[in-house]
Amino acid sequence: MKISVILPAKNEAEGLRRTLPALFRVLPDAEVIVVDDGSTDETAEVARAAGAKVLGSPYSMGNGAAIKRGARAAQGETLVFMDADGQHDPGDIPGLLARLDEGFDMVVAARDGSGQASVGRSFANGLYNRLATWMTGHAIKDLTSGFRAVNATKFRDFLHLLPNGFSYPTTCTMAFFRSAYPVAYVPVQVARRVGQNSHIRPLRDGVRFLLIIFKIATLYSPLKLFAPTAVAFFLTGLSYYAYTYITMNRFTNMSTLLFSAAVIIFLIGLVSEQITSLTYRRE
């Protein structure tokens, strides 16, 4: 079984100097693809010198875009995705592949708390994990880990769903669960990244945080998000109606608005559920 290892890289020359030699020691026969996402340093040169195949881009398209380009070009039956910044240990790859051999279609390297970039990031990822666990009914130990091994054919089924930005791990994880492809988690330790700080910025993270919350829900089961919201509006309207009826003996426009909103939100949830089902339909 041929294995392709895909590393999205943007200005990661220093990280690649440490990662690629270790990677080739662990998997000497693997196809290694470094997707150079518009780097301005020696990322491409370092990758080629180490023996990796390089896919270049004239400008930065995003982490998810690099993953998609690498997955399309890869020849392996199994794809391994890992960061190029030196945080991920290639020595953990055999453990991921061993779980794939047990019948799983995707195996994710789950980081512990020490592997998070900051306290805020650790809190956000913990919230993502809990929300995704509730949505899927399966224990999700690390929703946003970029270190994973997948069945190439099944992963490519969802390329059209993957964003060009940083939330591709969230999207593909929820897509695999939605399609009933078994997913496993292997605990790993991660090191400090080599080179400059993360390309993600705190202000942009705040917006991304909210978008990922909604993406988790809409990718798996929108009704699980819309139905409780509709119930909340309905109960609020009912409570307000009871209050105005007791105090003023009347039914107010606000109660009507809340009841109407509850019905509309619930119907939107039903339509979204049907659209989601069509998204995952296989001919």
N, C-alpha and C positions, 0 to 999 in steps of 0.2 A: 504494500500500500504506500503510494507516494504521498509525502507530506510537504505542504507549502506553508512557509512561515511568512507572514505579512507584517511589516513594521511601518506604520505611518510616521513620517519624520519631518519636522520643520525646525531647521537650525539645531540639529541634534548631533553634530559631528563628534563632540566629546563623548556623548552617551553611546554612540555607535562604536567608537574605538574600544569600549569596554564590553558592549553587548555582543557584537558580531563574532569575535573570536570564541567567546564562550558558547555561543549558539552553534557554531560549526563543530566544536568539540563534542557537543551533546548529540547533534543531528548532522553528521558529516555528509549524508546523502540527500538531505532535504533541499527543496527549492526555497531559497531565501529572497524575498522581494522587499526592497525598501522603496516606499512611495515618497518621493521628495516633494513635499507640499510647498513649493515656491521658496525654498531655503535661500538665504543670502550668504551662508557660510560654506564650509567644505563638506557638507553632508553627502552629496552625491559622490564626490571623489573618495571619501573614506569608505563608503559602501562598496563602490566598485573595486577598490584596492583589497577589500576583505573577501571579495568573491561573490557579492550579492548582485542580483539583478536590480537595476534601478529604473523606476518609472518617474520621469520628471514632469513638472508642471510649471508653466511660465509665471504663475501667480498662485497665491494660497487659495485653495477651494474649501478647506476645512477638514477636520479629522475624519468625519463620516465619508466625505467624498474620497479621501485617500483609501479608506477601507474598501469602498465599492470598486475603485479602480484596481486595487490589488486583487480583490476576489475575482474580478472578471479575467484578469491576466493569469491567475494561478492555474497550474496544471494538476495539482494534487487532489486526491480524493478526500483528504482531510486538510482543513485550513486551521492554522494556529495564528491568532492575533496577539501581538504584544507591543508594548511601548518601546520606543527607541531611546528613552532617556536614562536607561540604566537601572530603573526601579525593579523591573521584572527579572527574575533569575531563570535563565534557560534551563537550569537543572531541574526546574519544576515541570517542564514539559512532559517528560515520560510519565509522570503521575497523571497528568490530564489525559494523555493518550490511552493509558491503561483503563481509565474509567469509560472512555469511548468504546473500548473493546468489550466492555460489560453490557453494551446495548444502549448506551445513552447517545443522543444525537448532538448534544452540546454539553461541554464541561467547562465550568467557570472557575477561575482561580479567585477564591474569596479572601480578601484582605482582612486583617484584624484592625483594631482601632489605631494601632501604631502606624499603619500603612496609609492613613489619611493625611492629606496635605495640611489640614488645620482643624481646630476644634469645630469651627463653623461647618466645614466640609464634612466632618465626621457626623455632626448632628443631622445635616441635610441628607446624607446617604443613609443614615439610620432610619429617617422618616420615609425615604423612598422604599427601603426594604420592607418596612412594616406595611405601607400602603399596598405595595405589590403583592405581599403575602396575603393580605386581606382580599385583594381582587382575584387572585388566582386560586387561593385555597392551598397553596404549596409554600413551604418555607423557602424564602429567597434570602440568601445570606449576603449577597453583594450584587445589587442590581446594576451598578455603574462600572464594574470592573472591565477594563479593556484587555485583560489577559484571559484568553479562552481558546478552546479547541472545538471545532464544529465539523459536522458532516457538510462537505462542500456543496453537494447538490441541494440539500435542504436549505442551507444558508442562502444560496442564490435565489431561492423562491421568494425571498423577502427583500431583495435589493431595492425594489421599487418603493418600499416603505421607509428605508433608512434615510435619515436626514443628512445633510452635508456637514452639519455642525458636530457638537460634542456628545450628543445623546444617543449615538448609534447603539451602545450596549443595552440601554433601556429598551429601545425599539425591538431589537432582535430577540432579547430575552422574552418580552411579552408576546411577541409573535410566535415563538416556539411553544410557549405554554398554551396559547390560544389554539394552535394547530395540533395539540396533543403530542408534541415531540418531547421525549423525556430529557430533562435537564438535571445535571448533577453539579455539586460544588465541592471543590477541594481547597482546604485552608492552606494559605501560603504566607510567607513573610516577604515584605517588599522593602527595598533600600531607599535611601534618599536619592532624588533625581540628580543627574549630572548636568552641569551647565546652568543656563539661566532659569529663572523661576517659571512656573506654569504659564502657558499662554492664556489661561482663563483669568479674567479679572473680576474682582468682587462685585462691582456694580452690575456687570453683565450676568454674573452668577445669580443675582436676585431675580432677574427676569427669567433666566433659564430654569430656576427652581420652580417657579409657578407653571411654566410651560411643560416641564417634565411631569409635574403632578397631574395635569390634565391629559398629557399624552399617555401616561400609565393607564388612566381610566378609559380613555377613548380607544386605545389599542386593544384592550382586553374585553371589557364589558361596560359600555357606556351607561347602561341602565343602573348599574351599581352606584354610579355617581349621581345620575339624574333623579332616580326614584327617591332616595333619602332627601334630596334637596326639595323635591315636590312635596313630600310629606311634611317637611319643616315649614314650607310656605302654607300648606293647608292647615296645619295645627296652629300656626300663628294667626291665620285668618279666623279660625274657629274661636280661638281664645279672645281675639279682639272683638269678634261679634258677641260673644257671651258677655264681655265687659260692657260694651255699648248698650246691649239689650237690657242688662240689669240696671245700669246707671241712667240711661236716657230712653230706654224702651224703643230703640230704633236699630235699623240695619244700615251701616254706613258704606260710603263708596270705597273706603279703605279695605273693608272686609271683602267687598266684591273684587277689588283689584288683587288681593292676596289669593283668593280662591281661583281667580282666572289665571294668575301666574302659576299656581300649582298644577292646573290642568295643562297649560302650555308647556311647562318644563317636563312634565311626564310624557307628553306626546312627542316632544323633541327627543327624549331619551329612547322612546320606542323606534323612532325613525333612525336614530344614530345606531341603535343595536342592529337594525336590518342592514344598514350601510356597512357596518363592521363585518357582519357575516358575509356579505358579498365580497369584501376585500380579501377574505381568507379562502374564498371559494376556489377549488381546484377542478379543472376540467378532467 
